[in-house]
Amino acid sequence: MHTTFSSIAPGRVHRWGGAALVVARRPDLHRAPLLSPAEQCVVRALPAWRQAEWLAGRLLAKRLVSEVLAAPTNNVEILPRDDGSPYVVVSGSPMPAVNVSISHTAHHIAAALAPEPVGVDLCETVSAAAVRRVADHILSPGERSVFDTDVGADRPEAMAAAWALKEAAVKADRSGLFGSAPRRMVILGLRPPVLSGRRRAMVWQAGDAVLALVLAYPCHAATQPRTSRMPL
């Protein structure tokens, strides 16, 4: 089957641009992770329909942190900030130099780690029609023409990639898809993906979904040397 984007294999850690990324099928994450007391409080506060995907996402993210940082999985916590974005705690100590992002669809889960702010997002190609209906809220006419040139605007992968890139970008910036934030993150190219500002991006095909990864650099990164204690 022809795919617009390169395929990414599930179940193993991939490296791209200094980030570590893993995607898994939902049925493969049937075992609940061991939760800390703080994580148990978080999951108990969620509605029942949300708990299963939250647990699957934390299980995958904990495995990724454990592999990248060589830390026992049981010592890893993934907790929410006040704005809802996740952060990493290892053996009771927050890890400010480790950024994490998690995404879910009905069939897949993805998690990413990076020294820089990172966002990861999955969008199923069957959601392309829904994305088209809200495209005017997140895409400019110029971006739509980019898709038509690079891929073909009518292809479901194009719309899925557009949504995934915007969602991953706002996650990396710790903002949201509501309001003006998506419009400020302009998609300049789709194959390969190019975003405005100090952002790098990549897109893959993950089964019936498109997976986007965005790395965002803080403003001071242009004048300060890049350092990291992450073994990436």
PEJO-V336238 format. One record per residue. N is the residue number from 1. RES is the residue in one small letter. PHI is phi in whole degrees, 0 to 359 (* if undefined). D_LAST is the distance of its C-alpha to the last C-alpha in Angstrom with 2 decimals. Layout:
n = {N,N}
res = {RES,RES}
phi = {PHI,PHI}
d_last = {D_LAST,D_LAST}
//
This chain:
n = {1,2,3,4,5,6,7,8,9,10,11,12,13,14,15,16,17,18,19,20,21,22,23,24,25,26,27,28,29,30,31,32,33,34,35,36,37,38,39,40,41,42,43,44,45,46,47,48,49,50,51,52,53,54,55,56,57,58,59,60,61,62,63,64,65,66,67,68,69,70,71,72,73,74,75,76,77,78,79,80,81,82,83,84,85,86,87,88,89,90,91,92,93,94,95,96,97,98,99,100,101,102,103,104,105,106,107,108,109,110,111,112,113,114,115,116,117,118,119,120,121,122,123,124,125,126,127,128,129,130,131,132,133,134,135,136,137,138,139,140,141,142,143,144,145,146,147,148,149,150,151,152,153,154,155,156,157,158,159,160,161,162,163,164,165,166,167,168,169,170,171,172,173,174,175,176,177,178,179,180,181,182,183,184,185,186,187,188,189,190,191,192,193,194,195,196,197,198,199,200,201,202,203,204,205,206,207,208,209,210,211,212,213,214,215,216,217,218,219,220,221,222,223,224,225,226,227,228,229,230,231,232}
res = {m,h,t,t,f,s,s,i,a,p,g,r,v,h,r,w,g,g,a,a,l,v,v,a,r,r,p,d,l,h,r,a,p,l,l,s,p,a,e,q,c,v,v,r,a,l,p,a,w,r,q,a,e,w,l,a,g,r,l,l,a,k,r,l,v,s,e,v,l,a,a,p,t,n,n,v,e,i,l,p,r,d,d,g,s,p,y,v,v,v,s,g,s,p,m,p,a,v,n,v,s,i,s,h,t,a,h,h,i,a,a,a,l,a,p,e,p,v,g,v,d,l,c,e,t,v,s,a,a,a,v,r,r,v,a,d,h,i,l,s,p,g,e,r,s,v,f,d,t,d,v,g,a,d,r,p,e,a,m,a,a,a,w,a,l,k,e,a,a,v,k,a,d,r,s,g,l,f,g,s,a,p,r,r,m,v,i,l,g,l,r,p,p,v,l,s,g,r,r,r,a,m,v,w,q,a,g,d,a,v,l,a,l,v,l,a,y,p,c,h,a,a,t,q,p,r,t,s,r,m,p,l}
phi = {*,288,234,290,245,297,279,242,282,283,90,233,279,251,242,208,58,91,257,247,220,219,232,219,284,304,297,280,246,277,275,287,287,285,257,285,305,293,293,298,297,296,291,294,278,275,295,303,294,270,295,297,290,298,295,296,296,291,299,293,295,297,299,295,300,300,289,288,263,54,246,302,304,291,266,260,240,240,243,272,284,298,272,93,288,277,222,256,235,236,53,85,251,300,245,295,274,244,257,227,217,225,218,226,229,296,241,223,230,226,218,220,231,199,291,267,306,227,226,230,210,247,222,288,295,291,272,303,296,294,296,302,293,250,301,296,278,238,238,270,303,296,293,298,291,299,297,295,286,279,229,119,299,276,287,299,297,295,294,297,295,301,296,297,295,296,295,296,293,289,295,297,274,55,241,202,283,271,87,270,305,299,292,283,255,273,274,267,201,244,222,281,288,226,245,289,74,273,226,240,215,215,230,228,265,238,62,267,232,255,244,243,236,232,250,243,255,300,303,286,294,289,246,243,295,280,229,198,261,281,279,256}
d_last = {32.66,31.58,28.64,27.89,24.10,21.94,21.68,18.61,19.05,19.27,18.06,14.80,11.14,10.48,7.69,9.29,9.20,5.76,6.76,7.09,10.84,13.67,17.39,20.29,24.04,25.90,28.22,25.40,24.51,27.98,27.16,27.06,24.26,25.40,25.81,26.21,29.51,27.93,26.37,29.76,31.48,29.35,29.96,33.65,34.10,32.98,35.63,35.93,34.81,31.48,30.66,29.73,27.10,25.72,25.46,23.82,21.16,20.50,20.48,17.75,15.62,16.26,15.24,11.85,11.33,12.85,10.68,7.22,9.05,11.57,14.33,17.58,18.00,21.33,19.91,17.84,19.78,19.25,22.05,23.56,24.09,27.61,26.82,25.52,21.83,19.58,17.72,16.02,17.99,17.14,20.25,22.20,20.02,18.63,15.00,15.62,12.20,10.84,12.42,13.51,15.94,18.22,20.88,23.88,26.64,29.52,27.81,24.01,21.30,17.82,14.97,11.84,9.28,7.98,8.64,11.62,14.42,13.86,16.62,17.08,20.58,22.67,26.21,28.60,30.65,33.79,33.17,33.71,37.33,36.50,33.99,36.77,39.09,36.91,35.51,37.82,36.23,32.67,33.25,35.35,37.74,35.57,32.55,34.85,36.00,32.45,32.04,35.41,34.53,31.06,31.66,34.99,35.40,37.29,34.55,33.09,29.54,30.08,31.13,28.45,25.76,27.49,27.46,23.87,22.70,24.96,23.98,20.21,20.99,23.23,20.77,18.19,21.20,22.43,25.77,27.57,29.40,32.72,34.29,33.32,29.50,28.99,31.39,29.47,26.38,27.94,26.80,27.63,26.67,25.90,25.22,22.79,22.14,22.59,23.00,24.86,23.53,20.09,18.42,16.48,17.13,17.08,19.60,20.02,22.95,22.46,25.86,28.38,25.92,23.91,20.33,19.02,15.70,16.10,13.99,16.45,16.50,18.91,22.04,21.45,18.21,20.62,22.10,19.47,16.66,13.12,11.55,8.88,8.66,5.61,3.80,0.00}
//
